[in-house]
């Protein structure tokens, strides 16, 4: 496995991609999940010389790219679908040109007037089946993050998705934190969906038990996302389960912790995860 970071926590105006690559190389980060188009616009890398320069910089820093990340939940919104699909397709093509194995995306919000299940069955095949064919032809996998607000809220949604779009190169950027606070068994889910886990987010979840007892599960404010090692995810057991099912990909820190700055949070998360993931693991 490799420790990575999702670059979205860095302001692209202050942190262009070349600065992130240099920083990652000096801060014990193995790989980058690069936000598209915020930190990497596929149009800027249409030429072979631009791609070669990027590859050289990554090599000099000792850093690789684990995935390109196109997180646009409007992919199921008729008003935003065309742009979202075009960006996803461009990311697939660039991933192929750069030798990147995974493109991460979102399953989108429920389509207007529909439930999540209806959206999965009726809308997602038309969006993702063509994308999967394009990706398969290029040797690329598509991994959807299970952000609870999108159509991948729980495990029945996972199952419905892969029944609707059964392509073998269509899977998950598995994030245990979105399942933990819902009291869904994220450890059992690793075994159930093992062939579909192509990438994983390292994000923890802090639970305020006193607030939960006062507010109840239907309210917000009793949980928040945090840096790995500061919440309730059982990281040693989780990473062990991933090893058990043969996962050997990126463990990418997604920084959504308001108590840490970007650099500080990534460094703390990487230090914590190094207990289980050694360089060259």
Secondary structure, 3 states (H helix, E strand, C coil): CEEEEEHHHCCCCCCCHHHHHHHHHCCCCCEEEEECCCCCCHHHHCCHHHHHHHHHHHHHHCCEEEEEEECCHHHHCCCCHHHHHHHHHHHHHHHHHHCCCEEEEECCCCCCCCCHHHHHHHHHHHHHHHHHHHHHHCCCEEEEECCCCCCCCCHHHHHHHHHHCCCCCEEEEEEHHHHHCCCCCHHHHHHHCHHHEEEEEECEEEECHHHHHHHCCCCCCCEEEECCCCCCCCHHHHHHHHHHCCCCCEEEECCCCCCCCHHHHHHHHHHHHCCCCCCCC
